[in-house]
Amino acid sequence: MADFCNQCANDMGFDPGDLAGITKPEDFAKGLSCVVICESCGYTQVDPEGNCISNHCADKHGLQRA
């Protein structure tokens, strides 16, 4: 099954959460995040909720957070 970050899932009308929980909150608090593959935006990093936070993903989600 394809996995999507929350932003891509929302854009496509899917339920979010495919990548939620991959990055642990305690790691994220230290500035760390997991690298994952979102089927839409490609290699990216996600926060604990599954939101894409990478400035370099294909959809530039991280830049939209600024």
Summary of the structure (lengths in Angstrom):
residues: 66
radius of gyration: 10.7
end to end distance: 30.8
largest distance: 32.2
contacts: 193
relative contact order: 0.25
helix: 26%
strand: 17%
